[in-house]
Structure formats: structure tokens, C-alpha cells
Amino acid sequence: MELKKSNAAVNPYFLLCISILAIAISSIMIKSSNTPPSVAGMYRLYITVLIMLPFVSWKKLKLIRLTKYDCIFVLSAGFFLGLHFLFGWILYPIPR
């Protein structure tokens, strides 16, 4: 099996390390904060976007054309992520 060299602007392993680090420290940050779960979930997603934004390849992003199926898929993924935060964090919060 031969591995092909990636033409990504950033090494994918670097992004994977950032993701693992973010997951590892997220529970510590949430336990130590006094914010409501819905606000903590919003901040987690917002900070993740800010961290990952410099690694976006804008040239490749302009070439992407989403079909109707892709748009429905992306919107349903966001909807289910919202349900995850609603049922996992707001209705059944982590005991402090």
C-alpha cells in the first residue's frame, strides 16, 4: 500500500493534534466555568472556528459547488449538533 503525498496547505497531523488538544482541555474548561451550558457550547464552537479559520484554503473553498443534497446534509448536521447541545447539556447538565 503506497501513501500519496497530501497537497494540503497544512499538515493534517498538525490539525489533528490541535483537535485532540481542544477535546482534552474542553471538559476542564467547562467544569471550571460558571456559564450556562448553552453559552458554553456556543463559545466552544466559536473558539473552534477562530482557531481553524487560518488553516482554510480560500482558493479551494471558492471552487466548491454544493448541490441541493449537500446543503440539506450540512443543515441537518448542524441541526443534530444543536440537538446534541440541547439534550446533552441543557436538559441534562453536568453535575457540579
C-alpha positions in Angstrom: 0.0 0.0 0.0 1.5 3.3 -1.1 0.7 6.5 0.6 0.1 9.5 -1.6 1.6 12.9 -0.5 -1.1 15.3 0.5 -1.3 18.6 -1.2 -2.9 20.3 1.8 -1.6 23.7 2.8 -1.1 22.5 6.4 0.0 19.1 7.6 -3.2 17.2 8.6 -1.4 15.7 11.6 -0.9 19.2 13.0 -4.6 19.9 12.7 -5.3 16.5 14.3 -3.1 17.4 17.3 -4.9 20.8 17.7 -8.3 18.9 17.6 -7.2 16.4 20.2 -5.8 19.1 22.5 -9.1 21.0 22.2 -11.1 18.0 23.1 -8.8 17.1 26.0 -9.0 20.6 27.7 -12.7 21.3 26.9 -14.1 19.3 29.9 -11.7 21.1 32.3 -12.7 24.5 30.9 -16.4 23.7 31.2 -16.1 22.4 34.7 -14.2 25.5 35.9 -16.6 28.0 34.2 -19.8 29.3 35.7 -21.6 29.9 32.4 -24.9 28.2 31.4 -24.4 25.1 29.2 -25.9 26.7 26.1 -23.5 29.7 26.3 -20.5 27.3 26.9 -21.5 25.3 23.9 -21.7 28.4 21.8 -18.3 29.6 22.9 -16.7 26.3 22.3 -17.9 26.3 18.6 -17.0 30.0 18.2 -13.5 29.5 19.5 -13.0 26.4 17.4 -14.0 28.4 14.3 -11.5 31.1 15.2 -8.7 28.6 15.7 -9.4 26.7 12.5 -10.1 29.7 10.3 -6.4 30.5 9.4 -6.0 27.0 8.0 -8.8 27.3 5.4 -7.6 27.2 1.8 -9.7 30.0 0.4 -8.8 29.2 -3.2 -10.1 25.7 -2.9 -13.2 26.9 -1.0 -14.2 29.1 -3.9 -14.1 26.1 -6.2 -16.6 24.1 -4.1 -20.1 24.0 -5.5 -22.7 22.5 -3.2 -25.6 20.5 -4.6 -29.1 20.6 -3.0 -28.3 17.3 -1.4 -25.1 18.7 0.1 -26.9 21.7 1.5 -29.5 19.5 3.1 -26.8 17.3 4.6 -24.9 20.2 6.1 -28.0 21.8 7.5 -29.2 18.5 9.0 -25.7 18.0 10.6 -26.0 21.5 12.2 -29.5 20.7 13.4 -28.4 17.4 15.0 -25.4 19.2 16.6 -27.8 21.7 18.1 -30.0 18.8 19.4 -26.8 17.3 21.0 -26.2 20.5 22.9 -29.8 20.9 23.8 -30.4 17.4 25.1 -26.9 16.6 26.3 -26.0 19.9 28.0 -29.1 22.0 28.7 -31.7 19.4 29.7 -29.2 17.1 31.5 -26.4 19.3 32.7 -23.2 18.1 34.1 -23.4 17.9 37.9 -21.1 20.4 39.6 
